[in-house]
Each structure stands twice: as structure tokens, then as C-alpha cells.
Amino acid sequence: MTAEPELAVIVIGCRAPASLVDSVRSLFDQGVPLEIVVVNSGGGDAKSLLSDAGVDMPVIEIAQQVFVGAARNIGIAATTAPFVAFLADDCLACPGWAEARIRRHSAGAPTVSSAISNSHPRNPFACAAYLALFARRLPGLPAELALRYGVSFDRRLFQEYGLFDESMRVAEDTEFLKRLPAEFEPVWEPEVRTIHRNETRLRGLLIDQYRRGYRSGAYYTGTIRAKPLRLARNNFRDRRQIRKLARIGLSGPELTFAARSMPIVVLALLAKSLGIYFGARGRLKNDRAAEG
């Protein structure tokens, strides 16, 4: 008899990118039973894409593009396993990703966070993207320094505290975690490692950082009402902290290549800071127009 899956994994796709195939395969290679469903929005044909690659599995197609919170909720409703995790179409689950989550949840943890591994540890632009985005989720960081994201959940939390906010463009997971009592803070589990496919060229890196900054600037200005220039400056100051975190969270050749990429990290932070500034200004302008 096949064991019932203890972990549901919702793979979130947008416009059925080719990378979706490898994301799903990384889950098939976990070595433990999983309840996997793909939620793809914004067009494309994820079902055919996966079938053509020899992958047969449940796929939910949504014609219009939805925010991640809505995709999460659709996947939650379509699954039944007691624990629920999520994987984006630009990410891969490393070996042991599912087993470590299940072990922690089965031991009583209602929420389990994950570390991030670099997709191209010898590419300077990928290293810069990795550090600019995930310096606080490096596998070697101690729990007191780690940022708790990439979270899987005990399903009962959604029954008690509701689902993700479907109207938020970003930070829907942050908003949900804030609703939980303090004792439900995610545990830091560096054995759960997700690979994020980082940009490998300078132009792609800078564009990606600017876009991320623009979205986060609009979000934070709407929530904490901080001035755009202050938000941008705070982000750019992270370059000093990133260097320290890299020395703690990385080792060996990976640390060596990360250190060499630091000048590019500064460029990446500058691009993101510019995005934050203009995203925050745009949000303030829109809010004033709506009020007036």
C-alpha cells in the first residue's frame, strides 16, 4: 500500500514558463510521498507543458493572472494533506526539502521556514543576486540571524486564522504570519533548502532588482508611510550587513566567489533602491489622487 502523503506542495506558476517542469521534477525526486498540485495563472498551457515532458499530475489553470495569495489559496483548497508547502516556478526543491519539513512538522512545529541555495555559485552576477535577495536566508546562518520565509504550514492554521490576502501584490506571506500568535513563529530549518534561479547576466540582474524594489517601495509606503528617500537609503545601507552575513552563512569556495561579487552587489542594491524610491513615490502620488 502507498502511504498517504503528509505534505501537500502547491507549485505556483505564471504563464506556464518552461522552468515549471524542473520545479515539479525536483519534488518528484524527494523520495517521500507528496500531494502535488500546480496552480498556473495568466495564460499558457501548464498541463500540456508538463505532459510533453512526461509529467502527469493535477494542474489548475486560471486564465487571468492572479496574485500569489490567490494561487496559494486555490492550492490549499485543492489539497488535503495535513501540512502545506509552496514552491514558485523559478525555484527548485533541494534533496531532503520535503523530508526535513515533514520531520519538523511531525515533531510539533506548526510553521517551518527554509534556507536558500545559490543556483550558480560560480557566476558573479548570480552570486550578487543571491546575496542581494537572500543574505538573511543563507544556509549557514544561526537561527537568531535568519529571516523566516519559505514557510510551510500545519493546515489547521488556515482553518483557524484564515487564508492569504488575495489583493496583495507582494508580502501576502508576511501579512499572514503577522496574524499568527507569537508562539507560531516559523522554526529555522536550514536542512530545508530551496534553490532560486538567480539572474546570470548584469542587465537581467539590474532590471530584476529595480522591479523588485519598485513593488516593495509601493508596498511599504502603503503600510508604514515611510518617506521614499528614507526607504531607498535603508535598502542601500544593507551592503555592509550583507558582507557580514556572507562571512557567517557561507564557507569554502562559495564564500570566495561571494566575496568577489561584492562590487556587483552594490550595483544590485543601487538598482533596487532606485526602484524602491520610484515605487514609493508612485504609491504616494496615487494615494493623494484618490484622496483628493
C-alpha positions as CSV (number, residue, x, y, z in Angstrom):
1,M,0.0,0.0,0.0
2,T,1.2,3.5,-0.8
3,A,1.5,5.8,2.2
4,E,-0.8,8.8,2.3
5,P,1.2,12.0,1.7
6,E,1.7,14.1,4.8
7,L,2.8,17.1,2.8
8,A,1.0,19.0,0.1
9,V,3.1,21.1,-2.2
10,I,1.5,23.8,-4.3
11,V,3.6,24.8,-7.3
12,I,2.8,28.4,-8.3
13,G,3.2,29.2,-12.0
14,C,2.6,32.3,-14.0
15,R,2.1,32.0,-17.8
16,A,3.4,28.4,-17.8
17,P,7.1,29.0,-18.0
18,A,9.4,26.2,-19.2
19,S,11.1,26.3,-15.8
20,L,7.9,24.8,-14.3
21,V,9.0,21.3,-15.4
22,D,12.2,21.3,-13.4
23,S,10.4,22.7,-10.4
24,V,7.9,19.8,-10.4
25,R,10.6,17.2,-11.1
26,S,12.6,18.5,-8.1
27,L,9.5,17.4,-6.0
28,F,9.2,14.0,-7.7
29,D,12.9,13.4,-6.7
30,Q,12.2,14.0,-3.0
31,G,11.9,10.3,-2.1
32,V,8.8,10.7,0.1
33,P,5.1,10.7,-0.9
34,L,3.8,14.2,-1.7
35,E,0.5,15.6,-2.7
36,I,1.5,18.0,-5.6
37,V,-0.7,20.4,-7.5
38,V,0.2,23.1,-9.9
39,V,-1.7,26.4,-9.9
40,N,-0.9,28.3,-13.1
41,S,-2.4,31.7,-13.9
42,G,-2.1,34.3,-16.7
43,G,-2.2,32.0,-19.7
44,G,-0.1,29.4,-21.2
45,D,-0.8,25.7,-21.0
46,A,0.9,24.2,-18.0
47,K,-0.9,20.8,-18.4
48,S,0.5,20.3,-21.9
49,L,3.9,21.6,-20.9
50,L,4.2,19.0,-18.2
51,S,2.6,16.2,-20.2
52,D,5.1,16.8,-23.1
53,A,7.9,16.4,-20.5
54,G,6.4,13.1,-19.3
55,V,5.0,14.6,-16.1
56,D,1.3,13.7,-15.4
57,M,-0.1,15.5,-12.4
58,P,-3.0,17.7,-11.3
59,V,-2.9,21.2,-12.8
60,I,-5.3,24.1,-12.1
61,E,-5.4,26.7,-14.9
62,I,-6.6,30.2,-14.3
63,A,-7.0,32.3,-17.4
64,Q,-6.4,35.7,-15.8
65,Q,-3.2,36.4,-13.8
66,V,-3.8,36.3,-10.1
67,F,-1.6,37.4,-7.2
68,V,0.4,34.8,-5.3
69,G,-2.0,34.9,-2.3
70,A,-4.9,33.8,-4.6
71,A,-2.8,31.0,-6.1
72,R,-1.9,29.8,-2.6
73,N,-5.5,29.7,-1.5
74,I,-6.6,27.8,-4.6
75,G,-3.9,25.2,-4.0
76,I,-4.9,24.9,-0.3
77,A,-8.5,24.2,-1.2
78,A,-7.4,21.6,-3.8
79,T,-5.3,19.5,-1.4
80,T,-5.9,17.6,1.8
81,A,-2.5,16.6,3.3
82,P,-2.0,17.8,6.9
83,F,0.9,20.1,6.1
84,V,1.2,22.6,3.2
85,A,4.2,24.0,1.4
86,F,4.7,26.2,-1.6
87,L,7.2,26.3,-4.5
88,A,7.5,29.0,-7.1
89,D,8.1,28.2,-10.7
90,D,11.5,29.9,-10.6
91,C,12.7,27.6,-7.7
92,L,13.8,24.0,-7.1
93,A,13.5,21.9,-4.0
94,C,16.9,20.5,-2.9
95,P,17.2,16.9,-1.8
96,G,15.7,16.4,1.7
97,W,13.5,19.5,1.3
98,A,10.3,17.6,1.9
99,E,11.6,15.1,4.4
100,A,13.0,17.8,6.7
101,R,9.7,19.8,6.6
102,I,7.7,16.7,7.5
103,R,10.1,15.8,10.3
104,R,9.8,19.2,11.9
105,H,6.0,19.4,11.5
106,S,5.5,15.9,12.9
107,A,7.6,16.9,15.9
108,G,5.1,19.7,16.6
109,A,6.2,22.7,14.7
110,P,3.2,24.5,13.1
111,T,5.4,26.5,10.7
112,V,8.7,25.7,9.2
113,S,10.9,28.1,7.3
114,S,13.7,27.4,4.7
115,A,17.1,28.4,3.6
116,I,18.0,29.5,0.1
117,S,20.9,28.0,-2.0
118,N,22.5,29.7,-5.0
119,S,21.6,28.4,-8.4
120,H,25.0,29.4,-10.0
121,P,27.6,29.7,-7.1
122,R,30.4,30.4,-9.6
123,N,28.6,33.1,-11.6
124,P,29.4,36.6,-10.2
125,F,26.0,38.0,-11.3
126,A,24.1,35.1,-9.8
127,C,26.2,35.4,-6.6
128,A,25.3,39.1,-6.4
129,A,21.6,38.4,-6.9
130,Y,21.8,35.7,-4.3
131,L,23.3,38.0,-1.7
132,A,21.1,41.0,-2.5
133,L,18.0,38.9,-2.2
134,F,18.7,36.2,0.3
135,A,21.6,37.3,2.6
136,R,19.3,36.6,5.6
137,R,18.4,33.1,4.4
138,L,21.9,31.7,3.9
139,P,22.1,28.0,5.0
140,G,24.9,28.6,7.5
141,L,23.2,31.3,9.4
142,P,22.3,30.7,13.1
143,A,18.6,30.9,13.9
144,E,18.9,34.3,15.6
145,L,20.1,35.9,12.3
146,A,17.9,34.1,9.9
147,L,14.8,35.6,8.2
148,R,11.9,33.1,8.5
149,Y,10.4,32.8,5.0
150,G,9.7,30.0,2.5
151,V,7.3,28.7,5.2
152,S,5.3,25.5,5.2
153,F,2.2,25.3,7.5
154,D,0.1,23.0,9.5
155,R,-3.2,23.1,7.6
156,R,-5.2,23.7,10.8
157,L,-3.7,27.2,10.9
158,F,-5.7,28.2,7.8
159,Q,-8.9,26.9,9.4
160,E,-8.3,29.0,12.5
161,Y,-6.7,32.2,11.1
162,G,-8.0,32.4,7.6
163,L,-6.2,32.3,4.2
164,F,-3.8,34.5,2.4
165,D,-4.8,38.0,1.3
166,E,-5.6,37.7,-2.4
167,S,-5.4,41.5,-3.0
168,M,-1.7,42.0,-2.1
169,R,0.8,42.1,-5.0
170,V,3.7,41.2,-2.6
171,A,4.2,40.2,1.1
172,E,1.0,38.2,1.4
173,D,3.0,35.6,3.5
174,T,4.3,38.4,5.8
175,E,0.7,39.6,6.4
176,F,-0.5,36.1,7.2
177,L,2.4,35.4,9.5
178,K,1.6,38.6,11.4
179,R,-1.9,37.2,12.2
180,L,-0.4,34.2,14.0
181,P,0.3,34.2,17.7
182,A,4.0,34.7,18.7
183,E,4.4,31.0,19.6
184,F,3.7,30.1,16.0
185,E,6.8,31.9,14.7
186,P,8.4,29.7,12.0
187,V,11.2,27.5,13.1
188,W,14.5,28.0,11.2
189,E,15.4,24.8,9.4
190,P,18.5,25.1,7.1
191,E,18.1,21.5,6.0
192,V,15.1,22.7,4.0
193,R,16.9,24.3,1.1
194,T,15.3,25.9,-1.9
195,I,17.3,26.9,-5.0
196,H,16.2,30.2,-6.5
197,R,17.1,30.6,-10.2
198,N,19.1,33.8,-10.0
199,E,19.9,36.1,-12.9
200,T,23.2,35.3,-14.6
201,R,23.7,38.5,-16.6
202,L,24.2,42.0,-15.4
203,R,21.4,43.6,-17.4
204,G,18.9,41.0,-16.2
205,L,20.1,41.4,-12.6
206,L,19.7,45.1,-12.6
207,I,16.2,45.0,-14.2
208,D,15.1,42.4,-11.8
209,Q,16.3,44.3,-8.8
210,Y,14.7,47.5,-10.0
211,R,11.4,45.8,-10.5
212,R,11.5,44.1,-7.1
213,G,12.4,47.4,-5.5
214,Y,9.5,49.2,-7.2
215,R,7.0,46.6,-5.9
216,S,8.4,46.7,-2.4
217,G,8.6,50.5,-2.3
218,A,4.9,50.7,-3.2
219,Y,4.0,48.1,-0.6
220,Y,6.0,49.6,2.3
221,T,4.9,53.2,1.7
222,G,1.3,51.9,1.8
223,T,1.8,50.1,5.1
224,I,4.2,52.2,7.2
225,R,4.1,55.6,5.4
226,A,7.8,56.0,5.3
227,K,9.3,58.6,3.1
228,P,10.6,57.3,-0.3
229,L,14.1,58.5,0.1
230,R,14.4,57.0,3.6
231,L,13.2,53.6,2.3
232,A,15.8,53.7,-0.5
233,R,18.6,54.7,1.8
234,N,17.8,52.0,4.2
235,N,18.0,49.4,1.5
236,F,21.3,50.7,0.1
237,R,22.9,50.6,3.6
238,D,22.3,46.8,3.6
239,R,25.6,46.4,1.7
240,R,27.6,46.4,4.9
241,Q,25.3,43.9,6.6
242,I,25.4,41.6,3.6
243,R,29.1,41.3,3.7
244,K,29.0,40.3,7.4
245,L,26.2,37.8,6.8
246,A,28.1,36.2,3.9
247,R,31.1,35.5,6.1
248,I,28.8,33.8,8.7
249,G,26.4,31.9,6.4
250,L,28.8,30.7,3.6
251,S,32.1,28.8,3.6
252,G,34.7,27.5,1.2
253,P,34.6,28.3,-2.5
254,E,31.1,29.7,-2.2
255,L,32.3,32.3,0.2
256,T,35.2,33.1,-2.0
257,F,33.1,33.7,-5.1
258,A,30.5,35.6,-3.0
259,A,33.3,38.0,-1.8
260,R,34.4,38.6,-5.3
261,S,30.8,39.6,-6.3
262,M,30.5,42.3,-3.7
263,P,31.0,45.2,-6.1
264,I,28.2,43.8,-8.2
265,V,26.1,43.5,-5.1
266,V,26.5,47.3,-4.6
267,L,25.1,47.8,-8.1
268,A,22.2,45.5,-7.5
269,L,21.3,47.3,-4.2
270,L,21.5,50.6,-6.1
271,A,19.1,49.4,-8.7
272,K,16.7,48.1,-6.1
273,S,17.0,51.3,-4.1
274,L,16.1,53.3,-7.2
275,G,13.1,51.0,-7.7
276,I,12.0,51.5,-4.1
277,Y,12.2,55.2,-4.4
278,F,10.1,55.5,-7.5
279,G,7.7,52.8,-6.4
280,A,7.1,54.6,-3.1
281,R,6.7,58.0,-4.9
282,G,4.2,56.4,-7.3
283,R,2.2,54.9,-4.5
284,L,2.1,58.3,-2.6
285,K,1.0,60.1,-5.8
286,N,-1.8,57.6,-6.4
287,D,-2.9,57.7,-2.8
288,R,-3.1,61.5,-2.9
289,A,-5.0,61.5,-6.1
290,A,-7.5,59.0,-4.6
291,E,-8.0,61.2,-1.5
292,G,-8.3,64.4,-3.4
